Amino acid sequence: MLTDTARGDSRLSLWLHVREYAVPPSVIETATARRRAGDWAGACAAAGIDVDLQLRSVAREYGRELAARVRADLRHLAPDLLRWHMPRIAPDGLLRPGLTLTLARYGAEEGDGACPVHLVARTPPAWADAGQRFSLALWDESRSAGARRRPRPHPDRRFRLDLHRHLWDARRAGELRIRSGAARRSAGGPPAVDPDLLDAVPGGRHCAVDRWAAEAGILLRAHGRSGGTVAVRPGARQRLVLDVAADGTTPPAVRIPAASAEAGASGMPLLPDAATWVPPDLELLRAGLIEADRLHPLVASALVPDHRPAGSSRPADRGGRPRLVECRGARHRIGLVDGVLAALDHGQDEIRREELLAALTGTPLPCLRAIDEAHRLDCLPSIRARLDHGDTAGALAAVEDLLGPDALLRGGALRDELEAAALRRITYGRFRADLFGPGPGRTLPGRPRPRDHRSRPRHAASR
């Protein structure tokens, strides 16, 4: 029944897959322990985040006060929580490639004409997304920071986590309950929404329409305004315009003066995606597709306040437990012997004889077929998903649990996936080192070649 529900809703199915593989419990535990010990750089390393900034350089370029603010934010950054909430794309829920999103702004208020400094998270382009790693850096438009080649180096206004610090700041993680609307829904309060707005929203059941007024007010105040118009992007090529009037005692009134595809292209503020949509964790909980124990601990404590952790969520160790196989009318065991998967109920002479017959195009024993299938296809979708989301340690642990730590992989899909993952990591390393392609600043200055931009044939008669 729950599976049918997930299959009937591609968005829930996507996020259920993400929650299973994208941020493993081991990553959350390690990153949390290091963060609590004050090792923010170690926490980022545990969560697969590269740090492209040095606080000493920040102090030299922008002053000690700004460097102290950046350091305070980094010390309270929960990198595993940030990875949990990073924007993702279908069909596999991988990180949105080539994205630059703002985590915090320093040095200038929005709308005063100055150029603030942004603490940003950057995802690599799709061709270099192996390991699903991303980086932290400072971005300053006035100084053209972030010289490494990026598809979209400017912060994307659709993904402004500086207005949603509860999605990465451990100090404010509890705000998720209010900002997601879970507090009002659990209290049974009616949503303060204009009915006309509900009718105008396409696919409104996934949109946080009841929170748009309050979130639009937060966005406008960040722009130094008490009211005005805000563009909302409820879908691709779909725009709504909200006219928000500030009210000191009640939520701002919301109405739709226009619904225009060009609204997002205008100069009006755009409501971030984190405020536009209902958080996927809340939807999964409502649909009964996930238990609170499978959520990030900070998310679970915010959305389910009375939840008590059930202990470690690590899977039980299956090492050493034999598996049963129907073999010639009997139940035989296959298990680990000296770190290698082997048939336990067949002698060595029989195994060698059957392997020889199989090499001569004979039919191998069912036990040998089960071992061969384990080397080739067993658990391949789960291992592939772990590799796609950067959980190399989890994928290797699953392979060792299946075949044994000393097994030699045979040719087949499983070995191909592991080799391809290793090659993709090399590509990411080349991207990080800026060794892929010509790179910025590598083209020698000078006049273009004569064949370029030629205005007339080379052998044209002179006049």
N, C-alpha and C positions, 0 to 999 in steps of 0.2 A: 504493500500500500504506500509506504513512504517512498519506495523506489519509483513507483508510478508518479507520485507527486513531483519528485525531482525531475523525472524525464519529461513531464508535461510542462515544466518551466525551465527553459534553458539557462536563465540567469541563476536560479537556485542551484541547478546542476553544476554550473561553472564554479560557483563559490563553494559548494560542498567539496568539489575536487581540490580547490585551492586550500581549503582549511585542512584537508587530509595530508597534503604533500608540501605546501609552500614553506611553512615555518615549522620544522620538526620540534617535538618537545625537548630534545637534547639541546637545540639551539637556544630555546627560550630559557632553559635552566642555566646554561653556561653564561649567556649574556646577562641574565639577571644577577647571578652571583658576582660577576665582574663589575657590573654597574654599582651594586651595593657596596662593593669594596673600594669604590672610587676610581676604578680603572676604566674610564670611558673609552679609551682607545682599544683596550682588550675586549670590551663588550662589542664594539663595532666590528672587530676582527671576527669574533664568534658569530656575529649575525651576517657575515659576508659583505661588509661595507668597508670600502676603501676611503681613507681620510686624505684629502688633497689640500690640507691647510696646515700651517704651523702657527701656533699662537704667538711665538716670538716675532715672526714676520708680520702678523696682524697688528701687534703692538707697535712695531716700527712704522707701518704704513698708515694706521688709522688711530693710533693712540692707545694708551693703557686702559682707559675707561671702556672703550668699545671691546678691547680684547678680554677684559674681565667679564663683560656681559656674554660674549661668545663662550668663554670658558664655563660660566655658570650654566648656560643652556646645554653645553656638551656633557657636563657632569650629570645632568638630569635627563638627558636623552636616553630613551629606552629603544635601542636600535632594533630589537626584535619586535617591539610594538610598531615601530615605523614600517618595518618590512611587512608586518601583518596588514597594515592599512594602505600600502602603496597601490596606486592605480594599476589595473591589470586589463588584459585584453583576451578576447575569445580566440580560438576555441579551448585552449589549454590553461588559461588563467596565468599566463606568463606576465612579467612586468611590462608595462607599456614602454616600448623602446624609444630611445632618443628624447627622453623627457627631462626637463629641468623644472623642478617645483620648489617653491619657497617654503622654508620651515620657520624662519624668523627674519625680521627686518630691524636694522639698527641705523641710528644716526640721523634720520630725517622722517618727518611725518608725511604721510601720503597726501599729495595735493598741494604741497608748499613749494613745488618747483625744484627742490633739491633732489639729489640722487642718493637714495639710501643704499646701504650695504645689505645684501641678502645672504643668509645662510641657506644654501640650496642642496638638494639631493638630485643627482644626475644619474640617469640610466643610460647604458651604452646603446648604440644602434643595434638593430635586429641581427645583423651579421656577426656581432661580437657579444651576444648575450649569454654565452656559455657560463654556467655556474650561477646565473641570475644575480650577479653581483652588481652593486651600484656604489656611488661615491658621494662624499660630502665635500663641499667647497664653499668659498665665499665668492659672490658675484657682485660686481660693481660696474654699472654701465659707464660711468665717467672714466674708469681706468681700464675698461675692456678686459676685466679679469676673466680667467678661464680660457687661456689661449689654445688649449688642446682642441683639436677638430671635433666639433659637435654638430649634429644635424640641426638642432634647435637650442642654441645656447641661452636664449632669453627665458626667464621664468614664465611658465604658462599660467595665464590668469584663470584657467579652469581648475587648476589644482593648487590652491593657496592654503597650505597647512599652517601658515602664520595666523590665519583666522580660526584654525581648528587645532590648537596646540595639544588638546587632549588626545589626539591621534598619535602623538610621539613623545610628549613630555610626561614623565612618570608622576610629576607633582600634580598634574591636572587630569589624569586619566579618568577620575571619577566623574568628570563633567559629561562624559559620554551618555550617561543616563538621561540627563536633561536635554543635551543638544540633539540626541536621537529621537526625542519624544517618548521614550520608554516610560518615563516617570508619569506623564499625563495619561498614557494608555493604561498603565497598571492601576492608576487611580480611578479609571472609568470616566474621566472628564471628556466632554465633547470637543472635537477639534474646532478651533476658531477659524473657520475657513469660509470664504465667500462661495456659495453654491455655483455661481457662474464660473469660478476658477476651476472647480472640480470638473465641470463639463468641458472646459477648454483644454485640459491637460490630456495629451495622448498617452495611453499606457499609464494612467495615473496611479495604479495600484502599487507601483514601485517608487513613485515620487513622494517625497516628504512634504506634501502640499501644506499640511497643518503647521509646518515649521518654517515655511518660506517667509512669512511676514517678519518673524523674529530674526531669522538669519539675514534677511535683506537689511534690516535695521543695523545689525552688526557690521555688515559690509559697508553701508553708507557712512556709519560713524568712523570706520577706518579711513574713509575718503574725506573726513572732515565735514560731513553733511548730517543734518538731522532728518532729512527726508529727500525724496526724489524718485527717479525711475531706475529700475534695475532690470537687466536682461536675464532671462532664465533659459537654459538649454535643456529641455526635457528629452531630446533625442537628436539624432543626426538631421541636419537641415530643418530643425524645428526650433523656433524661438518664441518666447512670450515676453511681454513687457509688463512689469509690475510697477504700479504707481503707489509708493509707500508714503503715508503721512505719519509723522512722529506723534506719539501720544504718551504722556508721562505715566498713565495709570493702566492703560490697556494695551494689548499688542497693536501694532500699527495696522490700520485698515488697508486691505489689499483689493485692488480691482484691476481689470485688464483694459487699458485704453486701446491697445492694438496687439495684433498677433502677426508678426512680420518676420520673414526669413532674413531680412537685412538687419534686424535689431541687434544681433550679436556683433555686426560689423561696425556699429556706431561707437561713439565714445563713451557710452554709458557703462557703468560697472556691470560685470558679469557674475552672477551667483555661482560660487564654486560647486563642483560636482559633489563634494562631501556634504554640502547643504541641500543639494537638489534631490538626492536620492535617499531612500530609507537605507540605513546601514545593513549590509548583507547578513551580518551576524544576528541582527534582530529579526530579519525575515526568516532565517533558518530556524531560529528558536520558535518563532510563531508557528511555522509549518511542522514542527516536531522532527526535523531532519537532523538535528544535532543536539547533543547534550552539553550542558554547561562545562563539564569536565574536559571537553574537546576544544573549548575556546581558549584563547590567551587568558592567563590568570587575571590580568588587569581588566580585560574586556568582560570576563565572567563576573568579576566583583562589581562592575558598574551596571551591567544589564540584569544580573540576577543577584541582588544584594544579600539574600538569605542563603546563597549557595555556599556550601562547605566543600573545599577540595577533597577529593577521594584518595589523595596520595599521588604517587608517581604514575604518569600515564605511559610509561615506557612499555612496549610489548614484552610479553613473557619470553624468556630465553628458551628456544626449542632445541638448542644444541644437544646432541647425544640421544635424542628421542628417535627411535626408528619409525619408519612409515611402512604400512602394510600394502602389499601388491598381490593381486590374484595371479598366480603363476602355476599353470598346468594342474588346475583343480585344487590347489592348496593356497594357503595364505602365507606368503613369504615376507621377510623383512628386508628393507634396505636402510642403511644408516651409515654413520661416520666410523671409519676404521683408520686410525693414524692420520686423522685430518682429511680423509678422502671418502667420498660417498661410494659405498660398495654394497654388493649383495651378500647378506649375512647367512643365508641358508643354502648357499652353493659352495662347493669346494673349489680350490684354486684350479685343479685340473679340469673340472667341468667348465669353469669360467673361461679358461684359455681355449678349450675346445669349442665352446659356443661363440667366442669372439672370432675364431678362425673360420667357422662356418658362416658367420655373418659377413666376414670380409669376402667370402666366396659367393656372395649374393644369397645366402641362406637367411632364414627367419630367426632372429635372435630370441633368447628367452625374454618373457615379459619383464622380469626383473632388470635385465640389461636394457630393454627398451625404456623402462621407467627412468633409469639413470641417464640414458641418452637424452630423453625428453627434458629432464631436469637441467641438463647442460644447455639445451637449446631454447626451450620455450617456457618452461614452468616459471610462473611469477614474472614473466617478461613485462606485462603492462605496468605492474607496480614498480619494478626496477626502472623502467623507462621514465615513468612519471617522476620518480625521485631524481634521476639524472637531469631531466628537463628543468626541474626547479632548483637545481644546484645542490641537492642533498647527496653528494658523492659518498660521504661516510655511511649514510643510511643504505644506499644502494649496495655498497661493498659488504656491509654487514648482512644484508639480505642474501647476497650471493654466497657468503661464507656459511650462513645458517643453512642454506639449501644444499651446497655442494661440499662444504668443508673448507677450512682455511688453507689447506695444502693442495687443493685440487688444481689441475691444469685445465683451463677452459678449452673445450673443443671448438672447432669451427661452427659457426651458426649465428643466429640472430642475437643471442645474448652477448657473445664475444664482439660482434660488430657494434652493438650499442655502446659497450664499454670503450672500445677503441675510438669510436666517433666522438664520445664525450671527452676523451683525452685530447683529441685533435682540436675540438672546439675551445678547450681551455687554453691551448697554445695560441689560437686566434685572438682570444680575449687578452692574453698577455701581450701580444703584439700591438693590440689597440691601446692598451694602457701605456706601453712604452712609445707609442706614436711611431711604430715601425711599419704600419700597414698603409700603403699608398704613398703619394708624394708628400703629404703632410704640409702644414702651414709653414711658410718661411723657407721652404726648401727650393723653390724656383729661383734661379739666379736672376738678379735684376739686369735690365738691358733692353735694347731694342728688339722687337719681334723679328722672327726670321722673314726673309724677303717673300717666301711663298705664302705667308700669312697676310690676310687683309690686302691682297694684291688688287689694285684698282684697274690694271690693264694687263694684257698678255705680256710675258717676259720679252718676246721678240717683236714687239710692236715697233713700227718704223718711227724714227724720231722726226720731229718736225721743227 
